């Protein structure tokens, strides 16, 4: 399943890599979001020699990435749906390898992989996606990923994943809360949350595609220098006392929506886990807003609600700084 928007620069490479799979797709669903370049013409030309059905639809007006994926997911009818981005390159065994994971365990509702990173000119960057997102160690240690893990932070991106039909049906319709302009919870993270609530999500460390890194991508990665600059900006933001109250409150509301969906599906344990992370965000909002202090941070740490990785340590440090800077009553 492919969503497109002005993707002519790299689209031919992605389409060729889908055509060259050792396990051919049953069909390719394409949802175009009002491209005004050669994207649609490339897809129509590809459809004539793909060797499998290519079902192209064009939106009458721009929907944006998340809503466009929602429309495409609703059109897809296959038992297993693999998501694609227009600028990547799939390795030949991608569909076959993901399919093996589903065939081996009927409880599996989503599988996602690692990816090699490539530059705009197809040059290898010598890095992996998990490495640059600093999640590789955790995912290699625990190949089954819980709903709580996905609730705490994004662990994957849509182009690396395949999803079973029952998880897609449970995820639709995509809630409006995902599209908050400042704190988006995109389609792929929502799918991850729902898939983990209705079944088993597995992470496979094999790189099954080349993930292209370029300035215009919507969800990318931070290479070494960019990562240092990003952490520097985050540190300055904390030291300046910039409030993140709204960010935490919006994320809490989004996770509450996910918990409500889990309740509807009868997965009350996942609903409780999601509401627990939502409550943690509200505690952090209280700290950021000066309504709570060291005691609140210590309580969250004691109950391990920050988690236990380097991101958790950074979050604890940030909240301690905010608590110290909060005006005293």
N, C-alpha and C positions, 0 to 999 in steps of 0.2 A: 504494500500500500504506500503510495507516494503522494505527498502534497507539494505543490510547486508554486513559485512566484518569481518571475523574472530570473529563471535559473539557466539561461542559455549557455553561460560560460562553461559550466562543468556537467551539464545534464547528460550529454552524449556518453560520457564515461560511466556515469551511474547506470544508465539504461543498458549499455553494453555488458556491464558486469552482472546485471540481473538476468539478461539473456543467456549468459555463459555459465549459469549455475549448474553444478552437477546434478542437482535435483531441481528441475525447472518448476517455477511457480505455476499454479493452476490458472491464475489470472493476475493481472496487475490493475489495481484500482488507482486512478490518478484524479486528484481534485486540484484544479488550478484556481488560484485566487486572484483572477483578473490580471494576468501577466500582459505586459504590453511590449515584450520583446519576442524572440523567436521560439520561446518555450513550447507553445502549443503546436507549432509547426513541427518541431523536433519530435514531439510525442506522437503526432499523427503519422509522421514518416516512419517512426520506429514500429508503430502498430502494424504496419504492412508486412513486416518480416520478423516479428518477434517470435513466432512459433507458439504463442499462447494468447488468449484474449487480453486486450488492453482496453479498459473501460474508462474513457476520459469524460469528465464533466467540468464545466467552467462555472464559477460562481457569478451570479448577475451583478454582485457588488463585493468589494473587499470585505473579508471577514476577519482577517488577522490569523496568525498561526494556530492558536489554540482552537478557535471555533472552526477553522478549516479542517483541522484534524478530526474534530467531532463529527463533521459532515461525512468525511471520508470513512471513518470507523463505522458509521451507521450504514454506509453502502456496502461495506465488505461483508461477504457471506461465508467465507471459508472457515473451517474449524480452527485453523491456526493462521494468524495474521502477523506478518513481519512488516515492521514500519521502516520506511526509507526516507532519507534526506537527499535533496537534489544534488548536493555537492560532494558526496562521498563515493567510494568505490568498494563494492562488495568483493570479498574473496570467493573463489568458485565453490567452496564447500560450505558457505554460510548457511544456506537453507537446510542442507542435508544435516549439518552438525546440530543446528537448533532442533530440527525435527527428531533427532535421536533422543534428546532429553525429554521431549514430550512423550515419545513412544515408550520410554523406559519407566515412566511413572505417571499414571493417570491423574494423580493429584496435582501435578505441575500445571500452573496457570500462566506462568510467565518465565521466560529464560532470557538473560541478557549476557553479553560478552564484553571482553575488553576490545580495544581497537588500537591499531598503529596510527600515529599521527603523520600527516603529510602536509606539505606547504602548498601554496597556490599553484606552483609549477610542477606538482606531483613529486617533488623531492622529499625523501624520507627525513623526518625530523629526529629520528633515533629515539623516540619516546613513545610511551603508551598512554592511553586515555586515563586509565585508573591511576597511573603514577602521577600525572599532572594534577589530578583531582584529589590526590592523597587519600585514596580509598583502597588501594591495592592490597595492603596488608590485611585489612579487616575482611575484605571479600574473599581473599584466598584462604583465610583461616576459617571462615564460615560461609560455605557455598549456599546455604539456605538463608535467605534474608527475610527478616520479620517485618511486620507492619510497623512496629515501633522504630526499627532502623530507618525505614523510609520516611517516617513522620519527622524524625529528628533533622534530617537533611537529605538533599537529593544525592542519590548514589549512582544513577545511570542516566542515559539519554536515549531518546526514542529510537534513533537509528540503529542501536545495538540490540534491540529487544524484539521478541516475538511473543504474542499473547494468544491464549486459548479463547475460543468463542464465548464460553460462559463468563469469563472475566470482562470481556468487552460488553456483553449484554448487561452485566452488573454495573459497569462504569457509566453507561449511557442513561439519560442525557448528561453531558458534561455540565456541572453546575456553573452558574454565572459568577460565583465567587472566585473561580480560578483566574479570571481575567482582570484582577485588580492591577491598575497601571503601574504602581510602585512596588507591589509585592505579589507578583504573579505566581500561581501554582500551576505550572503548565500541564498539558495533556499527558506527558509521559510520566510525570511524578504522580498524577492522579491515577493513571492506569496501574502504576506500581503499588500504590496504597490499596486499591481495590483488589488487584490480583493477589496480594499477600493476605487480604482478608478472606477471600473465597477459596484459597488453595495454597500451593507451595510455589515460591519464587526461588529460582536457582540462578546463581552467578557462575558463569564458566570463564576461566581466566584466559582462554585462547583468544587471540585477536582475530576476529572474523571479518573485519573490514578495515579499510583505510579511512580515517576520519580527517577531513580537510580542515585546516586551521587558516582562517582569513578574517580580515577586519569586519566584513559585512554580515557574518553569521550571527544568528539571533542568540544561540546558546553555544558558547565556545569553551575554550580552556585558557588557562594562564600559563605561559611559559615562564622560565626562571626569572628573568628580569621583571616581567609584568606581575608575577606573583609577589615579588618583593615590594614592588610599588603599591600593589593592592593592599598588602598587609600594612604598609606604611600609612596609606590613606585611612585604613580602618583604625589603626592605632591613634592617629591624630584626631580622628572623629571621637573616639572614646575620651581622650585627654581634653578635648574641647567641650565635652559634656553634651554633645549633640544627642538629642532624644531619639530613641528608637521605639517609643511607646506605640505609635501607630503600626509599625512593622510587626511587632509582636502580637498586637491585638488582631490585626488582619490575619496573620498566620493561625492564631488560635481559632478564629471564626472559620477559616477554611478547613482546619482539622476537625472541628465540630461537625461540619457538613459531611466530611468523610466518615465520622463516627455514626452519624445518622444513617448513612447509606449502609454501613456495616450492620446496624440494628435491623434495618429493613431486610437484610439478607440472612438474619438470624445468627450472625457471628458476634455474639455479645462480648466475648473475650477481646477481639480486635477493637470493638467499639470502646471498651474500657481503656485499652492501651492508647488509642488515639486521643481520647478525652484527657488522659493523663499527660500527654505531651502538650495538648492545648492548654491545660491548666499551668504547665510549666512556662509556656510563653506568657501567660497572664501574670505569673509571678515576676518574670523578667520585665514585663511592661511596668509593673509597680515599682521595681527598682529603678528603671530608666526614668520614670516620672517622679522620682523622689518620694514615693509613697511607701517605700520599704527600704530596709538597710541591711547591715551585715547579717543579722539574724535570719532574714529571709533567704539570703544567698546560702548561708550555712545549712539551712534546712534542706534546700534543694540539692546541695552537694551530698549531704548525709543520706538522702534517699536515692542517690545516683541518677537524678533526673536530668543532669547535664550529659550523661553518658560517661565514657571512660577513655576517649581518644584525644588527640591533640586539639581537635576543634572544641572539645569539652573544656579543656584547660584554658583555651583562649577565651571562651565564653565566660567562664568563672572569673578570670582576670578582669575582663571588661566590666562585668557586673560589680565586682569589688571596687573598681575605680569609680564607677557611677555611684555606688553607695557611699563612698568616701566623699564625693563631691556634692552629694545631696544636701540641701539646706537643712539644718537641725531645727527641730521644733522648739 
